Amino acid sequence: LVRMQFLQILSRKPGSLEVLFQIPFCQKQFPYTCLSTSACVYSKKKKGNSYDQVDQEKYKSLVHSVISYKTSAQTPDTILEEDNLLYGPPAKHTPPIKAGTRTPKNWVPLINPSKRILPASSDSKVPMKIRLQRTKMPSVTRILQQTLSPQQVFYLERWKQKMIEELGKEGFEEYTKNLFLQGELFHSALESIFLSEETAARDQSEDDVVAGYLSSVERVLEDISEVKALESGVHHETLQYLGLVDCVAKYQGQLCVIDWKTSEKPKPLLQNTYDNPLQVAAYIGAINHDANYDFQVRCGLVVVAYKDGSPAHPHFMDPDLCSQYWNKWLLRLEEYMDKN
C-alpha cells in the first residue's frame, strides 16, 4: 500500500516531490516499510537437512573406516613392484645389431698395403681385358644371389609371380632373355665407343634396342676419361672369389670401378640399385689384390641407363662409402662360405 502511494505521489506535479520528503509520515514510516519488506524475503522456512534423518549410530563404523583410510601416492618404484608381482620381472630388450655395424671375422683391407704401384706408362693406351679364368672360386654375382635377405627374396618372388600372371610362364622367360640380351648389347656398344669405334657403334645402334640406352648415358660419357680396363676378369687372391669388371676409368678425375646397369624404372638414389654397390666394392677389392693390375682403385660408380633415353643416373661412391660397402660385402662373403 505504501509503495502504491509513493508511485502516485511521484506521478503528480514535480513541485509535490519536495512536499513528499517534508511529510513526517514518510520520514517515520518509509524505513519501517523497507524493514518489513526485507523481513518478508528472509522469512521463508529453511529446508531441513536430509542427512539429519540418517541413523548415524548404525553407519558409524562404516563412516569411520572410509574417512580413516589413507592411500599413498604411486611412485615408479611402487608401480614396478606391482608389475613384478603381476607379470614377473621385466625382460631387458636388446636391440638387433645392424649388418653394417658388425665386423667381419676375416677382415681384409679394401686397399692393399703391400701392393707395388708401377709408374703409369704413356705408351700403352689400350684398356686391359684379362680373360676370366673359370675355376672353383665363386663369382661375385653368385655370392650375392645366394645370400639375399628374406625380404629381398620375398619381393623378388612376388615380382616374378606378378610378371608370370601378366605374361605367362613362356612370356616371362622370353622377357628375361631379352633383358639379358639388351644388357650384353649395351655393354658391347660401350666397349666399341671406348675403343675409338664410336661412329661405327652409333651407326650400328641407331635402329636397334640399345639406341635409347646410349642416348641415356651420353652426358655421363663426357665425364669419363683414361679407360684402364674393359670387361676384364679379376680375382681376389686372399679371399678367393672372382668377377668380371665392366669398366675401370676416371670419372670427373677420380679413378673408379664403373658398373653399367639398364633399367625400365627410374633409380635416382644409390639405395634403389639394391646390391650393385656391394658388387662394385667387391670388384674394387679384387683389383687391389690382383697381381695382374698395376694400380689400385678407391672409388666406384654405378650408372643406371634407361631404355627410353632419359638421362642416366650416375651414383658416385667416394672412398668412405666404398669402405662401408666393402664391410657389408665381407659379411655376405662370410655368410656364403658358412653355407657352402
RASULWO-V137394 format. One record per pair of residues at least 12 apart in sequence whose ideal C-beta (glycine too) atoms are under 6 Angstrom apart, sorted by the first residue. I is the first residue (numbers start at 1). J is the second residue. If there is no record, write none. Layout:
# RASULWO-V137394
I/J + I/J
This chain:
# RASULWO-V137394
2/33 + 99/331 + 104/330 + 104/331 + 104/334 + 108/238 + 108/239 + 110/285 + 110/323 + 110/326 + 111/288 + 112/288 + 112/289 + 118/294 + 127/227 + 127/228 + 127/229 + 127/230 + 128/229 + 128/232 + 129/230 + 129/232 + 130/232 + 130/233 + 130/292 + 131/233 + 132/233 + 132/244 + 137/240 + 137/241 + 137/242 + 138/241 + 139/242 + 139/243 + 140/243 + 140/279 + 140/282 + 143/333 + 143/336 + 144/275 + 146/336 + 147/332 + 147/335 + 147/336 + 182/209 + 183/262 + 185/210 + 186/210 + 186/213 + 186/262 + 189/201 + 189/205 + 189/210 + 189/214 + 191/230 + 194/227 + 194/230 + 212/307 + 212/308 + 212/309 + 213/262 + 213/305 + 215/309 + 216/305 + 216/306 + 216/309 + 216/310 + 216/312 + 217/305 + 217/312 + 220/303 + 220/312 + 220/314 + 223/251 + 223/252 + 224/249 + 224/251 + 225/250 + 226/250 + 227/249 + 228/248 + 229/248 + 230/247 + 232/245 + 234/286 + 234/287 + 234/290 + 235/290 + 236/286 + 236/289 + 237/289 + 238/289 + 243/283 + 245/283 + 246/258 + 246/259 + 246/260 + 251/301 + 254/299 + 255/297 + 256/299 + 256/300 + 256/301 + 257/280 + 257/283 + 257/284 + 257/297 + 257/300 + 258/301 + 259/276 + 259/280 + 259/302 + 260/303 + 261/304 + 262/305 + 263/304 + 264/307 + 267/304 + 267/313 + 268/313 + 270/315 + 273/302 + 276/302 + 277/325 + 278/325 + 278/328 + 278/329 + 280/300 + 281/322 + 281/325 + 281/326 + 281/329 + 282/329 + 284/297 + 285/326 + 298/319 + 300/317 + 300/322 + 301/316 + 302/315
